[in-house]
Amino acid sequence: MIPWIIMALVAVPLVVVGFVPTRRRTIAGEHPPGEDEQARALTEQEFAEADAYDAKWREEDKKRYNQERFP
């Protein structure tokens, strides 16, 4: 029982410490420091369009999957 507690007290902080810098790099990559409001709005619009296309594609793929005939 005690090894599990020790493992939890060591592993959880290590995972958190590893996750935070990764998240910061992702955010920094999406929005560079010199980016103005117009460029930021364009980036957000592109992400929204990509999400909408992804949702549309998933619906079409679901319809195709339901129409397939399995032997």
N, C-alpha and C positions, 0 to 999 in steps of 0.2 A: 504494500500500500504506500509506504513512504517513497519508494523509487518513482511511483506515478506522480506523487505530489511534487517531488523535486523536478521531474521531467516537465511538468506543467509550468512550474515557476521559472524554468530556464527556456523552454521551447516557445512559449507564448510571447514573451518579450522579444526574442530573436526574430520571430515572424513579423511582429509589429515593426520592429526596427528595419527590417528588410523591405516591408511594404511601403512605408512612408516615402523614402527617396524615389522608389519606382513611380509612385503616384505623382510626385512633384515633377519628375522628368516628363511624364505623359502630358501633364497640364502645360508645362513649359514648351513642349513640342507643338502642341495645338495652337498656342498663342505666344508668339515670340515677344520679347520685351518692347521692341520698337513698333509694335503693331498699333495702328490708329483705330478709331471706332468704326470707320467704314470697312476696313479690312476685317475687323473682328466680326462685324455683322455679316459680311460675305462668307466668312468661314462658318459661322453658325447656320447660315442659310444652306450652305453646301451639305453640312451634317444633317440638317432637317430633310433635305431632298434625298439624301442617301438613305436615311431611315424610312422615308415614305416608299422609296423604290424597294427596299428590302421587305417591307410589309406586303407590298403588292406582289412581289416575286413569291413570297411564302404562300400567299393565298392561291396563286396560280399553280404553284407546285403541289399544294394540297389537293386541288381539283384534278390535276393530272394523275396524281397517285391514286385517287379514288376511282378514276376511270380505267386504270390498268387492269388487265385480266391476268390473273394468276392461274397457272396450270393446275 
